[in-house]
Amino acid sequence: MAAGGGQGTMTLAFELEALKRLADPNAAFADARTWTKYVGVVSEKPTYVVTNFTRKERIRQDFFSGPRGVEESLENVMRQFDTDRHVFVGTSDDDRAIAEETGWEYLAVEDAADAAEWPIAEDDESVEDPFEDDGRDDWP
């Protein structure tokens, strides 16, 4: 079982961009629920951007940033959700810096996905383009 086999409790926050990197955000959320106490989404983007994404992906979040920025959100979440660990999954050095400033553990989304066996979405460049020249010259 991931994340220390359930000793203690954990709050997990995904930065919206980190969540978007996952092939199946809903499955990742559902899996995270099995070994965390609270899981939610924080973002610098306006509330409706987060809400639209989570609704589309059918994600039930325990908290989200609302109109506040990531830093303030993480501080509020830490106050509201008293767990042994607070882990922030992000994508950038900025995310890492915010985690350090707010006392959260930082985890890059690739590392989190690796540890939890969540598939990462294919980069757009690697999606097959049917019109791309793939060396076949038998097109009509």
N, C-alpha and C positions, 0 to 999 in steps of 0.2 A: 504494500500500500504506500502511496506517495506521501510526502510531507510528514515524515516522522511518525507514521502510524497512529495519528490521532492523539498523541500526547499534547495536552494543552490545546489552545484554540488559536485560530488564525483568521485575520481579516485580509482579504485579497482585493486589491484595486487594480483594474486594468485601465491604462490610458486608452482612449478611444482608438487611436492609431494602432496600438498594440493589438487590440481586439480585431481590428480590420485585417491584420496580417495573418490571422488564423483562417484556415480553410473552412472550419465549421465553428464559429464563435459560440453558437448555442450548445454544441456538444462539449466544448471546452468549459463553458459556464456550468453545465450540468455535472461534469466530472469534478470541477473545482468544488462544487457544493458538497461532494461526498467527503472531502477532507478539509474544508474550511468552514468556519461558522458564518461568516458574512462575505459576500462577494458583490462588487459593484463596479461602476464605470466612472472615471473622471476625465474631464477634457477642458481645454481652454475654449472650445467651440461653444456656440450658443446652445442652450438647453434643448431646443427643438432638434438640433442635429443629432444629439445623443439619443433623444427619445425616438426619433424616426428610425435610427439604426437598430436600437434594441427592440423596437416594435416589429420591424421587418424581420429581424433574426429570432423573434419570439423569445427574447432574453428577459428573465425576471430578475431584476437587480434589487439588492437590499439597500443600496444608496447610489446616488449619482451626484455630480458636482453642482447641477443647477447653474444659476447665473454666476457663481463664484469661479475663480480660476482653480487650477489644479492644486496649487500650494495651500490655499485656504481650505479647499475641500478635504485634503488629506489631514490637515490639522483638526478640522471638525469631525471627520470620521474617527480619528484616533480618540478624540474626547468622547464621542457617542458610543463607540463600539470597543468595549474594554476586553481585548483579547491579548494573549501572550505575545503574538507576533502580528506585525502589520507589514504586508508585502505589497510593493507597488511594481506592477509589470509595465514596462515602458519600452520605448524604441530609441531614445536619444540621450546624449550627454546632458541635455537640459532636464530630462526626466530623472536621470541619476542624481543630478544636483539638487533637484526639488526633494527627492526622497531623502537625501542626506540632511538637507535643511530641516525637514519635518520629522526626522527620526524614524522613517520607514526603511525597511530593507528594500534594496533595489534589485530587480531581476530583469534582465533583457528578455524580450518576448521570445527570442530564439532559444535561450537557455530554459525558460519556463516551458516552452513547447517541447523541447527535447526531454526534459525531466518528466513531464506529465504525458509524453507521447501524444501531443496534439499536433495534427498535421498543419504545416504552414501553407498558406495559400501560395500558389505558384505566382512568381513575379509576372507582371503583364507581358514582359518581353518574351517570356518562354511559352506563352500560350500560343498554340499553333495558329498561324494566320493562313487561312485556306488560299489566299492570293499570293502568298509568299513563294518565291521560286525555291522549290525544294529539290532541284536537280532533275525533275521530270520534264521531258520535252515532248510528252505525248498529249498535251492539252489540246482540245479541239481548236 
